[in-house]
Amino acid sequence: MHLHSMHGPIWLENPIISIILLAMGFYSLYRALIIEKHHREPQHSNSSYSVEKRLFGRKIIDTSRGWLFFTSFLVLVALGAHFLAEYTFHLYDITPIDRFTHGLSGMALTAIVLNLYLTRNKKYYYSVSIAASWIAFVLWEVYEWIYATYSGPSGFIQTEPWDMAIDLWVDSLGALAICFLCDEFTEG
């Protein structure tokens, strides 16, 4: 087992940034739930609910306001949890907290991709968004492996194949969970 750390700048050890990210995340969740509640009321108009953005005449974003806020919640909570675990409490050094943060990251990346307009055929959305999460996971694991290989021992980064397989499984479960939640948020 390789033991390495990825601790960063000292200013990230202060939990204020993490707490602000988490607070903003939970506010985004609150907004998402309020928007969804109002959208499901029979007298509500769909005109302010859908979000479509075009670039050079091509649709690039096709989502709902509620899903955008929910995506923001996931991204902010994933970042806040990672910063707290890594820089403030150094939990990656002593616990398997990366299982939790991998799951959150898989959820956040999948939610981001699900906001994009990929194709008219919705059946591809889930496989493409999960694949994007996997690609990001593989790139992250390669980065960790390179960092652990060339930086020398100083903390706890696991680079064994079994750990990577577990992390990919947790990422996949997070991505699948978000696909099911997306259906709930975007069906009207």
Secondary structure, DSSP 8 states (H G I E B T S, - for coil): ---------GGGGSTHHHHHHHHHHHHHHHHHHHHHHHHHSTT--STTTEEEEEETTEEEEEEEHHHHHHHHHHHHHHHHHHHIIIIIS-GGGTS-THHHHHHHHHHHHHHHHHTB---S-THHHHHHHHHHHHHHHHHHHHHHHHHHHHH-SSS-----HHHHHHHHHHHHHHHHHHHHHHHHHH--
